[in-house]
Amino acid sequence: MASTLKGRWEKDSDVTIGDIEKMVIDKESSILRMGAKLWLNSIIEDEGIYDLLNNFIENDFINFIDKEIILQVGGIIQKGSDLCLDGFFGIELFPKNSNIEKFSIEGKIVKIKNERKLYALGIIIALTIIPENTKVDLKTDEKILKWSIDYSRIGSTRRELDDPCYIFLNCINTMLDLKGIKFLINDKNGEITEMMKEVKLPALKKELIRNKHSIEEVVIKYHNIIIDKYTLRWNYNPIEGAFRNSFKEISNNINHIDIILLD
């Protein structure tokens, strides 16, 4: 190999093919790590659990590259401060058929009462730190898996918009596409496989309940989750889904206001 350190064409006998391969791998890993950081910075604010997620990208991320990953997500809705409902989620990542230590993290999203929205946000956060071009075996509540499968089969944009969590599902689909990540959900006969049914999350949920007062908050950058620039808004706030129902409610409210003004 030619070296430019001692002389332009001087042969460097210390560099081997193995060294070259390592440099290529290191470069690819750095690019993947940089991409994960960009996703992380675009989805959540630099506070709460941000540092834990960033530390994973800095230190353990490389161990998950080129591995088939199991992603386990659990969540609960509990009464929080100020008589509001808060969502608590747990994420576990570990490579299949490997002795690499799993990565686990818990987070809190304040003022949330929709369980599906909580799970969708948990999956979005997990996707930010999963390497590109990875196969992911998703393990979560059976009802959440069924919801995801049913949504993927709709085949109608209009009916997709009817889901109350449309903007979050759309974000997940976009991230999967852009990052080249494939969810492995085997559903040959229209039913979730027995393997999926055997996945239980009571231990993870018990931990969330036990530790809910010490779990750090995650602050979502909702304006970046709205992938569809044509997403509807009401009073400058995005409508998360169920657009046709929302139209009906807005129309009814406007008519109600008109009647009041006429009186």
Phi and psi in degrees as a GROMACS rama.xvg file:
@    title "Ramachandran Plot"
@    xaxis  label "Phi"
@    yaxis  label "Psi"
@TYPE xy
-77.5598  137.27  ALA-2
-119.179  139.057  SER-3
-101.797  5.5237  THR-4
-78.5472  -48.3906  LEU-5
-97.5203  -25.6834  LYS-6
-174.433  150.807  GLY-7
-59.7962  -40.9018  ARG-8
-116.882  17.0776  TRP-9
-71.3277  134.949  GLU-10
-75.3033  131.892  LYS-11
-105.071  102.057  ASP-12
-78.0536  -9.97164  SER-13
-82.5372  -16.9296  ASP-14
-88.241  127.019  VAL-15
-112.3  170.11  THR-16
-59.3167  -37.1707  ILE-17
-61.7293  -38.8131  GLY-18
-64.3927  -40.6884  ASP-19
-63.8198  -45.2193  ILE-20
-61.3084  -39.7024  GLU-21
-64.6269  -39.9082  LYS-22
-64.0912  -39.3442  MET-23
-64.4954  -44.6233  VAL-24
-63.1378  -43.386  ILE-25
-61.3958  -39.5417  ASP-26
-65.7145  -44.4662  LYS-27
-63.3925  -40.8186  GLU-28
-63.6032  -39.7931  SER-29
-63.9525  -38.9639  SER-30
-65.7  -43.5268  ILE-31
-64.7345  -40.5573  LEU-32
-64.4698  -40.9595  ARG-33
-63.1  -40.5746  MET-34
-63.3099  -41.5579  GLY-35
-62.8026  -38.9812  ALA-36
-65.5941  -38.7112  LYS-37
-62.9554  -42.4978  LEU-38
-63.4385  -45.6458  TRP-39
-59.7516  -46.5162  LEU-40
-67.2818  -24.091  ASN-41
-86.2302  -19.1436  SER-42
-100.106  -38.4405  ILE-43
-128.618  155.708  ILE-44
-75.6248  156.293  GLU-45
-78.8144  69.5866  ASP-46
-163.37  173.267  GLU-47
63.4038  -122.985  GLY-48
-84.5114  5.29652  ILE-49
-55.1401  -47.0832  TYR-50
-61.0919  -37.8226  ASP-51
-65.404  -41.9955  LEU-52
-67.6407  -40.5744  LEU-53
-66.1369  -37.9985  ASN-54
-64.0505  -36.5495  ASN-55
-61.7842  -45.2401  PHE-56
-62.1865  -39.6215  ILE-57
-69.7547  -38.5623  GLU-58
-110.34  -45.8789  ASN-59
-105.648  -13.212  ASP-60
-52.7386  -42.1621  PHE-61
-61.2604  -28.071  ILE-62
-73.2117  -12.4845  ASN-63
-103.129  -1.95536  PHE-64
-73.1944  138.935  ILE-65
61.1178  29.746  ASP-66
-121.089  147.945  LYS-67
-81.7544  125.873  GLU-68
-110.885  141.345  ILE-69
-97.2737  125.266  ILE-70
-113.939  119.019  LEU-71
-112.866  128.42  GLN-72
-129.539  128.457  VAL-73
-131.099  154.4  GLY-74
-154.865  154.697  GLY-75
-141.521  152.478  ILE-76
-109.243  125.401  ILE-77
-134.108  159.913  GLN-78
-68.5676  128.104  LYS-79
-107.859  -154.987  GLY-80
-75.4695  160.663  SER-81
57.1116  30.9204  ASP-82
59.454  22.3596  LEU-83
-98.9494  160.387  CYS-84
-92.0384  133.883  LEU-85
-116.565  151.914  ASP-86
-105.954  136.532  GLY-87
-122.345  128.194  PHE-88
-127.532  153.381  PHE-89
-126.072  138.506  GLY-90
-123.582  133.141  ILE-91
-128.204  130.903  GLU-92
-123.509  129.703  LEU-93
-154.138  140.483  PHE-94
-70.3175  144.842  PRO-95
-70.9994  146.633  LYS-96
50.0677  47.4782  ASN-97
-145.898  152.237  SER-98
-95.7147  12.0786  ASN-99
-67.0198  134.073  ILE-100
-64.2664  138.622  GLU-101
-71.0016  155.423  LYS-102
-107.348  128.678  PHE-103
-133.263  146.641  SER-104
-153.373  148.877  ILE-105
-122.442  147.622  GLU-106
-145.922  160.086  GLY-107
-122.655  134.428  LYS-108
-118.047  117.387  ILE-109
-79.2589  153.385  VAL-110
52.6336  61.4375  LYS-111
-138.45  132.063  ILE-112
-123.76  -5.13983  LYS-113
-93.8694  113.008  ASN-114
-63.6715  -38.9278  GLU-115
-63.5476  -39.9225  ARG-116
-62.0083  -40.861  LYS-117
-60.7461  -47.232  LEU-118
-64.8768  -40.7105  TYR-119
-61.2748  -42.6862  ALA-120
-66.5334  -37.067  LEU-121
-61.1979  -42.041  GLY-122
-67.2168  -40.7846  ILE-123
-59.8788  -44.8602  ILE-124
-63.1718  -40.7744  ILE-125
-63.4218  -39.9622  ALA-126
-63.8867  -27.156  LEU-127
-63.4018  -31.5778  THR-128
-105.413  2.96735  ILE-129
-87.6778  132.954  ILE-130
-59.6501  154.107  PRO-131
-66.1234  158.737  GLU-132
54.6913  48.4714  ASN-133
-119.039  142.818  THR-134
-91.1843  129.059  LYS-135
-122.927  122.482  VAL-136
-90.107  103.371  ASP-137
-82.147  123.787  LEU-138
-120.554  118.406  LYS-139
-158.363  -170.471  THR-140
-58.296  142.537  ASP-141
-58.2272  -39.3796  GLU-142
-67.4811  -30.6367  LYS-143
-73.1301  -39.7533  ILE-144
-61.9808  -44.3596  LEU-145
-63.1548  -41.4096  LYS-146
-59.5054  -44.7225  TRP-147
-63.7199  -43.3935  SER-148
-65.4507  -45.8155  ILE-149
-60.5623  -40.608  ASP-150
-64.9371  -39.225  TYR-151
-68.3432  -17.4366  SER-152
-99.2356  -0.230033  ARG-153
-57.717  -51.0771  ILE-154
71.247  14.5839  GLY-155
-140.102  120.453  SER-156
-60.0166  -39.2719  THR-157
-62.7667  -41.6295  ARG-158
-73.625  -30.0227  ARG-159
-60.3886  -40.5406  GLU-160
-66.4923  -16.7785  LEU-161
-77.6291  -15.5748  ASP-162
-71.0243  130.048  ASP-163
-59.5424  -20.125  PRO-164
-110.033  30.666  CYS-165
-52.9728  -48.3497  TYR-166
-63.9189  -29.0047  ILE-167
-79.131  -40.5377  PHE-168
-64.8398  -38.5108  LEU-169
-64.7128  -37.3127  ASN-170
-65.4735  -42.7812  CYS-171
-60.4883  -48.2993  ILE-172
-60.3167  -40.0634  ASN-173
-66.6994  -42.3049  THR-174
-65.0872  -41.5761  MET-175
-59.8795  -41.4545  LEU-176
-69.3082  -48.5321  ASP-177
-69.0763  -33.7553  LEU-178
-92.5463  -4.21344  LYS-179
66.4004  31.0065  GLY-180
-94.4708  137.255  ILE-181
-119.471  122.503  LYS-182
-79.9695  130.843  PHE-183
-96.9326  92.3943  LEU-184
-120.609  102.647  ILE-185
-79.7335  119.102  ASN-186
-145.285  57.9508  ASP-187
-63.7407  -41.0443  LYS-188
-105.942  22.93  ASN-189
79.0167  6.52489  GLY-190
-128.816  149.467  GLU-191
-68.0668  134.072  ILE-192
-64.2681  161.799  THR-193
-59.4454  -34.513  GLU-194
-59.4167  -40.833  MET-195
-66.7597  -38.5542  MET-196
-67.3003  -26.3678  LYS-197
-76.0871  -15.4458  GLU-198
-72.3959  120.122  VAL-199
-123.181  144.337  LYS-200
-122.125  22.5798  LEU-201
-62.5858  -37.8167  PRO-202
-63.7234  -43.4116  ALA-203
-64.303  -41.2176  LEU-204
-69.4585  -36.4684  LYS-205
-63.2771  -38.2575  LYS-206
-63.3276  -39.923  GLU-207
-63.2866  -42.5338  LEU-208
-66.1886  -42.4729  ILE-209
-65.9582  -37.2418  ARG-210
-105.548  12.4587  ASN-211
-59.6592  -27.862  LYS-212
-77.8533  -15.135  HIS-213
-109.466  -3.03226  SER-214
-74.6863  131.811  ILE-215
-78.7197  151.257  GLU-216
-79.8511  149.256  GLU-217
-115.758  128.851  VAL-218
-103.87  112.889  VAL-219
-83.8651  138.586  ILE-220
-88.3304  82.4866  LYS-221
-59.6089  -30.9911  TYR-222
-65.544  -22.8914  HIS-223
-89.6477  -18.3858  ASN-224
-76.1759  -24.3974  ILE-225
-76.188  87.6638  ILE-226
-69.238  -39.0837  ILE-227
-79.4911  111.196  ASP-228
-67.7864  -14.3852  LYS-229
-92.9552  8.87383  TYR-230
-55.9578  136.22  THR-231
-72.4766  151.269  LEU-232
-132.503  151.732  ARG-233
-133.991  121.023  TRP-234
55.0396  40.5827  ASN-235
71.4893  0.119421  TYR-236
-98.7718  134.228  ASN-237
-67.4271  141.175  PRO-238
-86.3589  122.676  ILE-239
-75.7617  -20.3954  GLU-240
170.366  -166.208  GLY-241
49.0111  52.3492  ALA-242
-61.5329  -39.4365  PHE-243
-65.9513  -40.5279  ARG-244
-65.1528  -38.1673  ASN-245
-64.5007  -42.0643  SER-246
-56.5303  -43.9779  PHE-247
-63.5423  -43.5748  LYS-248
-64.7232  -43.1862  GLU-249
-62.2611  -43.7701  ILE-250
-61.9736  -42.3158  SER-251
-63.719  -39.7871  ASN-252
-64.9684  -41.9987  ASN-253
-63.422  -43.6113  ILE-254
-63.3621  -38.7985  ASN-255
-64.5321  -41.0043  HIS-256
-63.9257  -41.5718  ILE-257
-61.0079  -40.2544  ASP-258
-65.0208  -42.2856  ILE-259
-62.2108  -42.2218  ILE-260
-66.6932  -34.5114  LEU-261
-66.6091  -34.832  LEU-262
